[in-house]
Amino acid sequence: MDDALVAYNAGRVDGAAGYRDPQVAEDPEVGADYRIGLLDGRIAAFHLIAEVRRILGAEGSLDRPDDVTES
């Protein structure tokens, strides 16, 4: 159980950082826990970015930031 929690937490941290460790993800014992944590970390990062954008009043796509003017 401890290995599963450690793998999940490592996946959550990696997901929030936008990183994926393929070796851990494919591990037969803890890979599934890591991948679930990875997804949870990515979702948490998405929600954080969305909340910051909401607070700042940013609208539109992240591909074209609102404060950029065309030349």
C-alpha positions, 0 to 999 in steps of 0.5 A: 500500500505504501508503494502505491501511495508513493507512486500516486504522489509521484505521478501527481507531482509529475502531472502538475509539472507537465512531466511523465516518467515512462519507466515508472508509468510502465512498471507492472506493480505501481504503474497504474497508481502513477498514471492515476496520480499523473492524470490527477496532477494534470487536472489540478494544474488545469484548474489552477490555470483556469482559476488564475485566468478567471481572476485576471479576467483573461478570455480566449485561447491560451494560444493567443494571449489577450494582452498581445496586439497584432502588428 
